[in-house]
Structure formats: structure tokens, C-alpha cells
């Protein structure tokens, strides 16, 4: 997969899975712009790798969708848009309507807003969209109705946009990660007992890495996947097999 001279936008690429995805594109020669909600990439308490240093960072807070209009793009033409933004609220907070709405607005509504915002540019370049869902796109998540509902919504959003925009030359696919070691999941992998218990449900007996997701993302947006659209690929080490 050669991405030389290809321009990639990774929304939410400042941390976690998004950062791993950005790094994978850089490895393959792409020009990458990542977004985050903080003023600078150095404001995140994660190590800044050589690959991430090669990315262009832009502040973008999608709790206000109008901020998309203020985004100063570093590229005239975009080949791939990756939507990796997302939040979750614990301790039953998602049963409160204010929190429920906040989670759904970011995890689902801002993804639709991002896709429509970049639609015209992507259509000029036979572009591709990759949306990061979750295992929760397919099943309930105890204690997290907003997270589950929003990730479930992404599954059918991918299919609907893929069908609608195929005539514009845009492919739309997604990834449903299983357990991936990020700040968002530190509550589990950072606890030895919880981590060991989680491995029992994964046939490959390991958690995924952000870079694992990055390689799959690069495939889905590549020429090698030019006949693939409307799919959400589960990348979970076999956890969903039983």
C-alpha cells in the first residue's frame, strides 16, 4: 500500500486509535493532518513519536459542529477522511439525558457532519471514508446506552452513505475494534486482574494496538480495497466469534 502524495485527514488523530491510524499512514508515505480538541499535540500526555511529529495538527472541537467551518485545511485535495472521534461516560452517567445527548452528538452526529463537510472534496478525488465504530456497533454495552446506541448508529450510517455516495466515487467503510490499549480503556488494561480476565474471551490471547487498527484502516482506503464499500470490519482478535 503506497500512499505517497496522498492526503489524509484523521479526525481524533491526536490520541488513542486515531493516533495509531495516523502513524500507519505516515509509514506508507502519506501527508497526514490530525485533529484534536487541545491547542497543541504536545498538550496530550502521550509520547510524541517520530511519525506523529510528521503530522500536521489542527485544533477541532466537535462539541460545536460549527467549528468545522472554521477548520483551516492544509491540503487542497483530500484522498481519505478517517473519523475516529468518540467519548464514553462511566458510572451510569449515560442514563442521564444531558450526558446521553453529549455522547451521541459527538460519536454519531459529528461523524455525519464531518462526512458531509468533506463530501465535495472527496468526490473530486474518488476519495474514501473510514469510520471507527466498535464491538458495541453490534451488541449492547452494560451501563453505556449512549455509547452503544451511537456506535450502533454508525453501522447503518456507513451502509447508507456508501450506497448514496458510490455514484460520487466515494467509498465508505468502517472498523469495529475489540479491546485496544488506549487511554480510554486504561480502566481495564491497567488493572491486572481485569486485563487477565479479558484475555480469556479473546482467541488470539492479546489486546489489539492502535497500530493494528491503523493497518486495517490503510487497507480499507487503499486501491487494493477499491471494490469494498458499506462494510464495517470487525478487528477484535476473534473475541466476537463466540
N, C-alpha and C positions, 0 to 999 in steps of 0.2 A: 504494500500500500504506500504509494508515493504521494505526498501532499505538498510537494514543492510548488510555490506560487499560489497555494490555496489559502483563502482567508476564512478563519473560523471564529465565531463568537460563542463563548461559553458563559451563559448567564448563571451566576452562582459558582463560577470557577475559582473563587477566592479560597475555598476550603473544601475539605472532605472529598466526596466522589467527584465533584466538579473540578477540583484541583488535579486529581489523578487523570481525568479525561484531558484536561488542557496539556498536561505533561506528555501524554501519549501522542497528541497531535504534533507537539513541538519535536518529539523524537523522529517524526516522519517528515519533517521539513516544512510544516505549515506556519503561516503567520497567525498568531492567536491573540485575541482580545478577551480578557476575563473581566467579569464584573463582580462587585461585592458591595455591601452596604456601608463599609467603613471608608475613611478618607484615603487610605493608602494600604497597599498589600502588606506593608510592614506592621500594620496595626493588628494583624492576626497572630495569635500565639501558636503558629506552626512554623516549622523550619522552611525557609525560602530556598528551594532547590535551584540549581542552575537552569533547569528548564523553565521554572516559573518566573525566574528573573528575565527570561526572554519574552515573556508575555507582556502585552500592553494592558495596564489595569485602568478600569473606569469605574467610578462610583455610580451605583444604580440601586436605589431603594424602591422596590416594587410594592411596598405597602401603600404607595400612592402611584397609581398606574400612569398618571400624567407625567411622571418622571421619565418615562420612555421618550417622550417628545423632546426632552432636554438632553438626551444622550448624544454626545459628540462621537460619531463613528470614526475609527481610524482607517477604515477601508471604504473605497467607493463601491466595490463589489464584494458580496458575501457568498461563499460557497456552502457553508454549513452553519446552522444555528443549533446549539445544544441548550436545552432548558433543564438546568439542574438545580433550580431554586426550590427550597422547601423548608418547612418547620414542623415541629411536633410539640405538643404540650402534655405534660405528665400530671399525675396526681388528680385524675378525674376532671381536670380543668376544661377539657374539650366538651363536657356536658353543659358547660355554661355558654349561652348563646354568643356573648361577645367574643369569647375565645374560639368557639366553633367557627364563627364568621371570619376571624382573623386568619385561621389556619387554611380554610377553604379559599379565601381570597388570594393568598399567596401561592398555595400549592396547585390550585386549579385555574382560578380566574386570571392570575398574572401570566400563566403559561399561554392561555388563549390570547391574551393581549400582546404578548411577545411575538407569537407566531404571526398574528395579523399585522403587527407593526413591520416585521421584516419580510412579509409575503412578496411585495412588489420587487424588492431587491433580489430575493431568492429566485423568483420566477424568471428574471433576466439571465440567470446563470445555471438553469436546470439544477437548482440547489436541493439541499436535503435538510431535514429537521430530525433531530433525535431528542426525545423527551424522556427524562428519567422518572420512572414510576417506582414500583416497589412490589414485594410479595403481597403487600396489602392491596394491590390493584385487583387481586383475585379472591381475597378472603377477608373476613372480619379481623379486627385487631382489638383485643380486650382492653377496654378503658380509653380507646382513642377513636371515637366515632368520626371526628373531623378529618383526621389523618387518613383513615380507611376510606371514607367517602370521597375525599379529594383524589386520592391515588386511584381509586376505582373509576372515578370520572375521567382520569387521564387515559385509561384503556380505550374507552369508546370515543374520546376526543381524537386520539391518534387515528382510529379507524375512519372517523368521519372526515377529518381533514385530509387524510390520504386519498379518500375517494373524491373529495371535492377538488383537490388541488393537483391531482395527477395530470389533468389537462393543461395545467400551467407548468408542467415539467418538474414539479416538486414532489419528492418522496418524503413520507413522514413515518417514522418508526420510533420504537421506544425500548427501554431496558427496564426489567424488573429485577433489581438486585436483591440478593438474600442478605445474610449478615455481612456487613462490610465494616472494617475497623476505621471509624472516624470519630470526631468529637461528639457527634450526635448519638453514637452508640456506646460511648465510653462507660455509661452506666452498667452495661453488660460485660463488655470485653475487659474492662478494668477491674472486674470482680472475679477472682479466680474460680470460685465455686460456680457462679453463673456462666462463666465462659466455658468451663469444662462440661457443664450440663448441656450447653447449646451445641457442642460438638457432636453429641450423641444423635442429633437429628440431621446431621449433615453427612451424607455418604462419603464425600471426599475428605472428611475429617479436618477441615480447616475453614477459617473465615476467608472471605474474599478481600482483596485490597482495592483501593481506588484505581490503581493501575490496571487491575483485571477488568474493571468496568470500562476503562479507557480504551483498551484494545478492542473490546466488543463494539464500542461506540464508533471507533475509527472504521471498523469493518462495515457497519450499517450505513455510514455516509460515503463509503468508497464506491468506485466503479465496479468493484468485484460484487457489490450487492445491488447493482443497478436494476435488478428485476424484483427487488424486495420492497414492499411498501405496505403500510397498515398493520404492521406486526409489533407486538411487544415481546421481546426475547427475554425469557427468564434466565438469570445468571446467578445461581444460588448454590452451586456445588452439589446439586441433586436433592436439596432439602425438601422441595415440593413433590418429590416422587412418591412419597407415602404419607 
